[in-house]
Amino acid sequence: MGRGGIKEEESEKKRKTWRWPLATLVVVFLAVAVSSRTNSNVGFFFSDRNSCSCLLQGTGKYKGMVEDCCCDYETVDNLNSEVLNPLLQDLVTTPFFRYYKVKLWCDCPFWPDDGMCRLRDCSVCECPENEFPEPFKKPFVPGLPSDDLMCQEGKPQGAVDRTIDNRAFRGWVETKNPWTHDDDTDSGEMTYVNLQLNPERYTGYTGPSARRIWDSIYSENCPKYSSGETCPEKKVLYKLISGLHSSISMHIASDYLLDESSNQWGQNIELMYDRILRHPDRVRNMYFTYLFVLRAVTKATAYLEQAEYDTGNHAEDLKTQSLIKQLLYSPKLQTACPVPFDEAKLWQGQSGPELKQQIQKQFRNISALMDCVGCEKCRLWGKLQVQGLGTALKILFSVGNQDIGDQTLQLQRNEVIALVNLLNRLSESVKMVHDMGPDVERLMEDQIAKVSAKPGRLRRIWDLAVSFW
Protein backbone atom coordinates (compact mmCIF):
# COMPACT_ATOMS: atom_id res chain seq x y z
CA MET A 1 0.00 0.00 0.00
CA GLY A 2 1.34 3.43 -0.92
CA ARG A 3 1.93 6.27 1.53
CA GLY A 4 -1.10 8.12 0.12
CA GLY A 5 -3.31 5.12 0.81
CA ILE A 6 -2.05 4.87 4.41
CA LYS A 7 -2.84 8.55 5.03
CA GLU A 8 -6.35 8.13 3.63
CA GLU A 9 -6.91 5.11 5.90
CA GLU A 10 -5.69 7.06 8.95
CA SER A 11 -7.94 9.99 8.07
CA GLU A 12 -10.89 7.66 7.75
CA LYS A 13 -10.16 6.18 11.19
CA LYS A 14 -10.04 9.66 12.70
CA ARG A 15 -13.37 10.57 11.13
CA LYS A 16 -14.91 7.42 12.57
CA THR A 17 -13.37 8.17 15.96
CA TRP A 18 -15.21 11.46 16.35
CA ARG A 19 -18.28 10.55 14.31
CA TRP A 20 -19.67 7.91 16.68
CA PRO A 21 -19.50 9.90 19.94
CA LEU A 22 -21.19 12.74 18.12
CA ALA A 23 -23.77 10.38 16.70
CA THR A 24 -24.38 8.95 20.16
CA LEU A 25 -25.12 12.41 21.51
CA VAL A 26 -27.50 13.05 18.64
CA VAL A 27 -29.24 9.72 19.21
CA VAL A 28 -29.71 10.34 22.94
CA PHE A 29 -31.09 13.78 22.25
CA LEU A 30 -33.46 12.49 19.61
CA ALA A 31 -34.53 9.60 21.85
CA VAL A 32 -35.95 12.18 24.19
CA ALA A 33 -37.50 14.07 21.29
CA VAL A 34 -39.06 10.96 19.76
CA SER A 35 -40.31 9.84 23.16
CA SER A 36 -42.08 13.13 23.65
CA ARG A 37 -43.27 13.24 20.04
CA THR A 38 -45.72 10.44 20.79
CA ASN A 39 -47.48 12.96 22.96
CA SER A 40 -47.20 15.90 20.60
CA ASN A 41 -50.89 16.80 20.79
CA VAL A 42 -50.41 18.70 23.97
CA GLY A 43 -52.52 21.50 25.40
CA PHE A 44 -52.17 25.25 25.20
CA PHE A 45 -49.61 25.59 27.96
CA PHE A 46 -47.12 23.07 26.52
CA SER A 47 -46.00 25.40 23.73
CA ASP A 48 -42.29 25.52 22.93
CA ARG A 49 -40.46 28.22 24.84
CA ASN A 50 -37.41 28.48 22.60
CA SER A 51 -38.59 31.90 21.44
CA CYS A 52 -37.23 33.39 24.64
CA SER A 53 -33.48 33.22 24.94
CA CYS A 54 -33.19 34.43 28.53
CA LEU A 55 -32.90 31.00 30.16
CA LEU A 56 -30.78 30.41 33.22
CA GLN A 57 -28.01 27.85 33.24
CA GLY A 58 -28.41 25.25 35.97
CA THR A 59 -26.84 22.10 37.34
CA GLY A 60 -30.07 20.26 38.12
CA LYS A 61 -29.28 20.18 41.86
CA TYR A 62 -31.95 21.91 43.93
CA LYS A 63 -29.89 22.73 46.99
CA GLY A 64 -28.98 25.90 48.77
CA MET A 65 -30.85 29.18 48.48
CA VAL A 66 -33.52 29.70 45.85
CA GLU A 67 -32.00 32.30 43.53
CA ASP A 68 -32.90 35.90 44.42
CA CYS A 69 -34.97 34.69 47.39
CA CYS A 70 -34.47 34.39 51.14
CA CYS A 71 -35.20 30.68 51.66
CA ASP A 72 -33.46 27.46 50.69
CA TYR A 73 -35.03 24.59 48.74
CA GLU A 74 -35.15 22.18 51.67
CA THR A 75 -36.95 24.70 53.87
CA VAL A 76 -39.43 25.51 51.10
CA ASP A 77 -40.19 21.82 50.52
CA ASN A 78 -40.66 21.11 54.22
CA LEU A 79 -42.85 24.17 54.86
CA ASN A 80 -44.90 23.49 51.79
CA SER A 81 -45.54 19.82 52.56
CA GLU A 82 -46.15 20.18 56.29
CA VAL A 83 -47.93 23.54 56.57
CA LEU A 84 -48.74 25.57 53.49
CA ASN A 85 -50.09 23.01 51.04
CA PRO A 86 -52.60 21.42 53.49
CA LEU A 87 -53.91 24.88 54.48
CA LEU A 88 -54.20 26.06 50.87
CA GLN A 89 -55.92 22.85 49.80
CA ASP A 90 -58.61 23.52 52.41
CA LEU A 91 -58.86 27.25 51.63
CA VAL A 92 -59.57 26.90 47.91
CA THR A 93 -62.50 24.58 48.56
CA THR A 94 -64.33 27.09 50.80
CA PRO A 95 -67.30 28.92 49.25
CA PHE A 96 -65.43 32.24 49.25
CA PHE A 97 -62.41 31.02 47.28
CA ARG A 98 -64.02 28.51 44.96
CA TYR A 99 -66.01 31.04 42.88
CA TYR A 100 -64.21 33.29 40.44
CA LYS A 101 -65.72 36.15 38.44
CA VAL A 102 -64.46 36.20 34.86
CA LYS A 103 -65.26 37.46 31.38
CA LEU A 104 -64.83 34.29 29.35
CA TRP A 105 -65.52 35.66 25.90
CA CYS A 106 -64.10 38.92 24.66
CA ASP A 107 -62.22 40.07 21.58
CA CYS A 108 -58.49 39.52 21.33
CA PRO A 109 -56.85 42.98 21.15
CA PHE A 110 -53.93 41.70 19.09
CA TRP A 111 -55.27 39.36 16.36
CA PRO A 112 -58.48 37.56 15.25
CA ASP A 113 -59.18 34.49 17.35
CA ASP A 114 -58.60 31.32 15.34
CA GLY A 115 -58.28 28.82 18.15
CA MET A 116 -60.01 25.48 17.99
CA CYS A 117 -60.73 23.13 20.89
CA ARG A 118 -60.48 19.46 20.09
CA LEU A 119 -62.08 18.19 23.31
CA ARG A 120 -65.28 19.09 25.12
CA ASP A 121 -63.08 19.41 28.21
CA CYS A 122 -61.71 22.57 26.61
CA SER A 123 -64.93 24.43 27.38
CA VAL A 124 -66.44 25.86 30.54
CA CYS A 125 -70.01 24.64 30.33
CA GLU A 126 -72.84 27.16 30.51
CA CYS A 127 -75.66 25.14 31.93
CA PRO A 128 -79.28 26.01 31.06
CA GLU A 129 -81.42 27.24 33.97
CA ASN A 130 -83.29 23.97 34.40
CA GLU A 131 -80.04 22.06 35.00
CA PHE A 132 -79.06 24.08 38.08
CA PRO A 133 -80.15 22.65 41.43
CA GLU A 134 -82.68 24.94 43.06
CA PRO A 135 -80.50 25.65 46.15
CA PHE A 136 -77.90 27.32 43.91
CA LYS A 137 -80.45 29.91 42.77
CA LYS A 138 -80.70 31.03 46.40
CA PRO A 139 -78.16 31.94 49.07
CA PHE A 140 -75.57 29.26 49.71
CA VAL A 141 -76.94 26.13 51.35
CA PRO A 142 -74.42 23.84 53.08
CA GLY A 143 -74.26 20.15 52.36
CA LEU A 144 -75.03 20.26 48.64
CA PRO A 145 -72.95 17.53 46.99
CA SER A 146 -70.81 18.79 44.13
CA ASP A 147 -71.90 15.97 41.84
CA ASP A 148 -75.42 17.44 41.73
CA LEU A 149 -74.09 20.02 39.26
CA MET A 150 -74.37 18.16 36.00
CA CYS A 151 -73.95 19.57 32.54
CA GLN A 152 -72.85 18.60 29.03
CA GLU A 153 -73.01 14.82 28.94
CA GLY A 154 -73.13 14.67 32.74
CA LYS A 155 -69.61 15.98 33.29
CA PRO A 156 -69.42 17.84 36.62
CA GLN A 157 -66.05 19.34 35.67
CA GLY A 158 -67.82 21.47 33.06
CA ALA A 159 -70.46 22.99 35.33
CA VAL A 160 -70.57 26.70 36.11
CA ASP A 161 -72.34 28.38 39.01
CA ARG A 162 -73.56 31.89 38.09
CA THR A 163 -75.88 32.60 41.00
CA ILE A 164 -73.75 33.66 43.96
CA ASP A 165 -75.50 35.54 46.74
CA ASN A 166 -74.87 39.30 46.59
CA ARG A 167 -74.04 39.33 50.30
CA ALA A 168 -70.70 37.72 49.40
CA PHE A 169 -69.48 41.06 48.06
CA ARG A 170 -69.99 43.28 51.11
CA GLY A 171 -66.90 45.15 52.23
CA TRP A 172 -65.02 44.87 48.93
CA VAL A 173 -64.20 47.77 46.61
CA GLU A 174 -63.58 48.07 42.88
CA THR A 175 -60.02 49.30 42.39
CA LYS A 176 -57.58 49.57 39.53
CA ASN A 177 -54.43 47.51 39.28
CA PRO A 178 -51.67 49.21 37.25
CA TRP A 179 -50.14 45.81 36.53
CA THR A 180 -53.10 44.16 34.80
CA HIS A 181 -55.33 44.73 31.80
CA ASP A 182 -58.75 45.88 33.03
CA ASP A 183 -61.57 43.92 31.40
CA ASP A 184 -64.01 44.16 34.31
CA THR A 185 -65.70 47.37 33.15
CA ASP A 186 -68.78 45.62 31.75
CA SER A 187 -69.93 43.35 34.55
CA GLY A 188 -72.90 42.24 32.45
CA GLU A 189 -70.56 40.11 30.35
CA MET A 190 -68.94 38.43 33.34
CA THR A 191 -69.88 35.15 34.92
CA TYR A 192 -69.15 33.20 38.10
CA VAL A 193 -67.22 29.97 37.71
CA ASN A 194 -66.93 27.21 40.27
CA LEU A 195 -63.22 26.46 40.07
CA GLN A 196 -63.63 23.12 41.82
CA LEU A 197 -65.86 21.93 38.96
CA ASN A 198 -63.66 23.35 36.20
CA PRO A 199 -60.21 21.92 37.00
CA GLU A 200 -57.03 22.98 35.26
CA ARG A 201 -56.09 20.02 33.09
CA TYR A 202 -55.24 18.87 29.57
CA THR A 203 -57.79 20.21 27.08
CA GLY A 204 -56.51 19.21 23.63
CA TYR A 205 -56.05 22.83 22.61
CA THR A 206 -53.29 22.72 19.98
CA GLY A 207 -52.07 24.34 16.81
CA PRO A 208 -50.71 27.74 15.76
CA SER A 209 -53.17 29.66 17.93
CA ALA A 210 -52.00 27.82 21.04
CA ARG A 211 -48.31 28.30 20.26
CA ARG A 212 -48.72 31.94 19.36
CA ILE A 213 -49.77 32.93 22.90
CA TRP A 214 -46.56 31.84 24.59
CA ASP A 215 -44.45 32.93 21.62
CA SER A 216 -45.90 36.42 21.99
CA ILE A 217 -45.38 36.44 25.74
CA TYR A 218 -41.73 35.44 25.57
CA SER A 219 -40.61 37.15 22.37
CA GLU A 220 -42.41 40.49 22.81
CA ASN A 221 -42.79 40.88 26.57
CA CYS A 222 -39.89 38.98 28.14
CA PRO A 223 -36.99 41.25 29.11
CA LYS A 224 -34.10 39.10 27.92
CA TYR A 225 -30.94 38.93 29.98
CA SER A 226 -27.63 37.13 29.84
CA SER A 227 -26.35 34.72 32.48
CA GLY A 228 -24.15 37.51 33.79
CA GLU A 229 -26.92 40.07 34.14
CA THR A 230 -26.68 41.91 37.47
CA CYS A 231 -29.83 44.04 37.22
CA PRO A 232 -32.47 42.15 39.27
CA GLU A 233 -35.44 43.98 37.71
CA LYS A 234 -34.58 42.56 34.29
CA LYS A 235 -34.78 39.04 35.69
CA VAL A 236 -37.96 39.23 37.74
CA LEU A 237 -40.63 39.33 35.02
CA TYR A 238 -39.10 36.54 32.97
CA LYS A 239 -38.62 34.32 36.00
CA LEU A 240 -42.19 34.93 37.19
CA ILE A 241 -43.69 34.05 33.79
CA SER A 242 -41.37 31.07 33.33
CA GLY A 243 -42.27 29.82 36.81
CA LEU A 244 -45.98 30.25 36.15
CA HIS A 245 -45.63 28.50 32.79
CA SER A 246 -43.83 25.57 34.42
CA SER A 247 -46.47 25.28 37.13
CA ILE A 248 -49.30 25.23 34.59
CA SER A 249 -47.46 22.57 32.60
CA MET A 250 -47.09 20.44 35.74
CA HIS A 251 -50.84 20.54 36.32
CA ILE A 252 -51.65 19.61 32.75
CA ALA A 253 -49.17 16.72 32.79
CA SER A 254 -50.57 15.48 36.11
CA ASP A 255 -54.17 15.44 34.81
CA TYR A 256 -53.81 14.27 31.22
CA LEU A 257 -56.09 12.39 28.83
CA LEU A 258 -54.03 9.26 28.33
CA ASP A 259 -56.57 7.38 26.20
CA GLU A 260 -59.34 9.33 24.50
CA SER A 261 -61.24 6.21 23.37
CA SER A 262 -61.70 4.98 26.96
CA ASN A 263 -61.64 8.46 28.54
CA GLN A 264 -58.71 7.41 30.74
CA TRP A 265 -57.10 10.27 32.66
CA GLY A 266 -53.88 10.15 34.63
CA GLN A 267 -50.32 11.39 34.93
CA ASN A 268 -48.28 11.82 31.77
CA ILE A 269 -44.80 11.48 33.17
CA GLU A 270 -43.15 11.77 29.76
CA LEU A 271 -44.56 15.25 29.33
CA MET A 272 -43.79 16.11 32.93
CA TYR A 273 -40.17 15.19 32.31
CA ASP A 274 -39.88 16.66 28.83
CA ARG A 275 -41.53 20.01 29.58
CA ILE A 276 -40.37 20.69 33.13
CA LEU A 277 -38.17 18.24 35.02
CA ARG A 278 -35.34 17.98 32.50
CA HIS A 279 -35.06 21.78 32.49
CA PRO A 280 -33.56 22.80 35.87
CA ASP A 281 -34.02 26.51 35.13
CA ARG A 282 -37.79 26.03 34.78
CA VAL A 283 -37.99 24.22 38.11
CA ARG A 284 -35.94 26.95 39.80
CA ASN A 285 -38.15 29.65 38.33
CA MET A 286 -41.22 27.83 39.64
CA TYR A 287 -39.80 27.89 43.17
CA PHE A 288 -38.95 31.57 42.70
CA THR A 289 -42.51 32.39 41.62
CA TYR A 290 -43.93 30.45 44.56
CA LEU A 291 -41.83 32.41 47.07
CA PHE A 292 -42.61 35.69 45.30
CA VAL A 293 -46.37 35.13 45.60
CA LEU A 294 -46.01 33.83 49.15
CA ARG A 295 -44.19 37.05 50.06
CA ALA A 296 -47.07 39.11 48.67
CA VAL A 297 -49.55 37.15 50.79
CA THR A 298 -47.52 37.55 53.99
CA LYS A 299 -46.86 41.23 53.31
CA ALA A 300 -50.62 41.81 53.05
CA THR A 301 -51.24 40.04 56.37
CA ALA A 302 -53.00 42.94 58.13
CA TYR A 303 -55.27 43.55 55.15
CA LEU A 304 -56.14 39.91 54.53
CA GLU A 305 -56.76 39.25 58.21
CA GLN A 306 -59.34 42.06 58.43
CA ALA A 307 -61.09 41.34 55.11
CA GLU A 308 -64.70 40.11 55.06
CA TYR A 309 -65.04 36.54 53.83
CA ASP A 310 -68.82 36.63 53.79
CA THR A 311 -70.77 34.23 51.57
CA GLY A 312 -73.93 33.96 53.64
CA ASN A 313 -72.84 30.71 55.27
CA HIS A 314 -71.67 31.59 58.76
CA ALA A 315 -69.97 28.27 59.57
CA GLU A 316 -68.03 28.17 56.31
CA ASP A 317 -67.07 31.84 56.60
CA LEU A 318 -65.67 31.29 60.08
CA LYS A 319 -63.69 28.34 58.74
CA THR A 320 -62.30 30.53 55.95
CA GLN A 321 -61.27 33.24 58.41
CA SER A 322 -59.57 30.64 60.61
CA LEU A 323 -57.66 29.10 57.71
CA ILE A 324 -56.49 32.54 56.54
CA LYS A 325 -55.11 33.32 60.01
CA GLN A 326 -53.41 29.94 60.22
CA LEU A 327 -51.73 30.65 56.89
CA LEU A 328 -50.68 34.20 57.75
CA TYR A 329 -49.50 33.48 61.30
CA SER A 330 -47.96 30.05 60.88
CA PRO A 331 -45.19 29.77 63.51
CA LYS A 332 -43.14 27.50 61.24
CA LEU A 333 -43.37 29.95 58.36
CA GLN A 334 -42.48 32.94 60.53
CA THR A 335 -39.51 31.09 61.99
CA ALA A 336 -38.08 29.33 58.95
CA CYS A 337 -38.90 31.75 56.14
CA PRO A 338 -40.29 35.05 57.48
CA VAL A 339 -39.43 37.05 54.32
CA PRO A 340 -39.56 34.69 51.32
CA PHE A 341 -38.55 37.44 48.86
CA ASP A 342 -37.00 40.85 49.52
CA GLU A 343 -38.75 43.33 47.25
CA ALA A 344 -36.97 46.35 48.76
CA LYS A 345 -33.89 45.75 46.62
CA LEU A 346 -35.78 46.50 43.39
CA TRP A 347 -36.46 49.77 41.58
CA GLN A 348 -33.45 51.49 43.10
CA GLY A 349 -31.44 54.20 41.37
CA GLN A 350 -32.41 56.90 38.90
CA SER A 351 -33.78 54.50 36.30
CA GLY A 352 -36.01 52.68 38.82
CA PRO A 353 -39.31 54.49 38.11
CA GLU A 354 -38.86 54.30 34.34
CA LEU A 355 -37.94 50.61 34.47
CA LYS A 356 -40.96 49.92 36.67
CA GLN A 357 -43.30 51.56 34.14
CA GLN A 358 -41.74 49.54 31.35
CA ILE A 359 -42.24 46.22 33.14
CA GLN A 360 -45.77 47.22 34.17
CA LYS A 361 -46.60 47.77 30.50
CA GLN A 362 -45.13 44.40 29.57
CA PHE A 363 -47.15 42.60 32.23
CA ARG A 364 -50.34 44.42 31.17
CA ASN A 365 -49.73 43.13 27.65
CA ILE A 366 -49.34 39.60 29.00
CA SER A 367 -52.58 40.05 30.92
CA ALA A 368 -54.37 41.23 27.78
CA LEU A 369 -53.02 38.26 25.81
CA MET A 370 -55.19 35.96 27.92
CA ASP A 371 -58.18 37.24 25.92
CA CYS A 372 -56.56 35.70 22.82
CA VAL A 373 -56.59 32.14 24.16
CA GLY A 374 -58.95 30.13 21.97
CA CYS A 375 -59.78 27.55 24.64
CA GLU A 376 -62.36 28.59 27.20
CA LYS A 377 -60.99 26.59 30.12
CA CYS A 378 -57.41 27.56 29.28
CA ARG A 379 -58.54 31.19 29.21
CA LEU A 380 -60.23 30.79 32.60
CA TRP A 381 -57.11 29.49 34.33
CA GLY A 382 -54.80 31.76 32.39
CA LYS A 383 -56.78 34.83 33.42
CA LEU A 384 -57.05 33.74 37.04
CA GLN A 385 -53.36 33.00 37.49
CA VAL A 386 -52.14 36.06 35.61
CA GLN A 387 -54.49 38.19 37.73
CA GLY A 388 -53.13 36.47 40.83
CA LEU A 389 -49.58 37.30 39.76
CA GLY A 390 -50.62 40.87 38.95
CA THR A 391 -52.14 41.14 42.44
CA ALA A 392 -48.83 40.00 43.96
CA LEU A 393 -47.01 42.67 41.93
CA LYS A 394 -49.54 45.25 43.09
CA ILE A 395 -49.04 44.36 46.75
CA LEU A 396 -45.26 44.36 46.56
CA PHE A 397 -44.60 47.29 44.24
CA SER A 398 -47.62 49.61 44.01
CA VAL A 399 -48.15 50.84 47.55
CA GLY A 400 -45.12 53.13 47.74
CA ASN A 401 -42.84 52.54 50.71
CA GLN A 402 -45.64 52.59 53.25
CA ASP A 403 -46.58 49.69 55.46
CA ILE A 404 -49.16 47.36 53.90
CA GLY A 405 -51.01 47.33 57.21
CA ASP A 406 -52.53 50.75 56.61
CA GLN A 407 -55.40 51.47 54.25
CA THR A 408 -53.25 52.50 51.29
CA LEU A 409 -53.74 49.01 49.87
CA GLN A 410 -57.14 48.19 48.40
CA LEU A 411 -57.92 44.84 46.82
CA GLN A 412 -60.91 43.60 44.88
CA ARG A 413 -62.55 40.42 46.06
CA ASN A 414 -61.56 38.81 42.75
CA GLU A 415 -57.92 39.76 43.27
CA VAL A 416 -57.79 38.00 46.63
CA ILE A 417 -59.47 34.90 45.17
CA ALA A 418 -57.00 34.85 42.27
CA LEU A 419 -54.01 35.40 44.57
CA VAL A 420 -54.86 32.53 46.93
CA ASN A 421 -55.76 30.14 44.11
CA LEU A 422 -52.51 30.96 42.33
CA LEU A 423 -50.52 30.32 45.51
CA ASN A 424 -52.28 26.97 45.81
CA ARG A 425 -51.47 25.98 42.21
CA LEU A 426 -47.80 26.87 42.73
CA SER A 427 -47.80 25.00 46.03
CA GLU A 428 -49.17 21.89 44.33
CA SER A 429 -46.55 22.13 41.57
CA VAL A 430 -43.69 22.50 44.03
CA LYS A 431 -45.00 19.50 45.97
CA MET A 432 -45.21 17.40 42.79
CA VAL A 433 -41.64 18.28 41.87
CA HIS A 434 -40.43 17.34 45.35
CA ASP A 435 -42.51 14.15 45.68
CA MET A 436 -42.34 12.83 42.12
CA GLY A 437 -39.43 14.58 40.43
CA PRO A 438 -36.52 12.27 41.37
CA ASP A 439 -38.44 9.07 40.53
CA VAL A 440 -39.74 10.45 37.23
CA GLU A 441 -36.25 11.59 36.22
CA ARG A 442 -34.73 8.18 37.00
CA LEU A 443 -37.53 6.36 35.17
CA MET A 444 -37.26 8.53 32.06
CA GLU A 445 -33.46 8.34 31.97
CA ASP A 446 -33.69 4.54 32.20
CA GLN A 447 -36.21 4.50 29.35
CA ILE A 448 -33.96 6.67 27.21
CA ALA A 449 -31.06 4.32 27.88
CA LYS A 450 -33.18 1.27 26.96
CA VAL A 451 -34.47 2.90 23.79
CA SER A 452 -30.93 3.76 22.75
CA ALA A 453 -29.89 0.14 23.28
CA LYS A 454 -32.54 -1.36 20.96
CA PRO A 455 -31.07 -1.84 17.44
CA GLY A 456 -34.35 -1.38 15.55
CA ARG A 457 -35.40 1.65 17.55
CA LEU A 458 -31.85 2.98 17.36
CA ARG A 459 -31.90 2.59 13.58
CA ARG A 460 -35.10 4.64 13.29
CA ILE A 461 -33.70 7.32 15.59
CA TRP A 462 -30.46 7.35 13.58
CA ASP A 463 -32.43 7.79 10.34
CA LEU A 464 -34.25 10.70 11.97
CA ALA A 465 -30.90 12.16 13.01
CA VAL A 466 -29.64 11.95 9.44
CA SER A 467 -32.75 13.77 8.25
CA PHE A 468 -32.02 16.59 10.69
CA TRP A 469 -28.45 16.92 9.41
Disulfide bonds with the S-S distance in Angstrom:
Cys71-Cys337 1.51
Cys108-Cys372 1.90
Cys117-Cys122 2.04
Cys125-Cys151 1.80
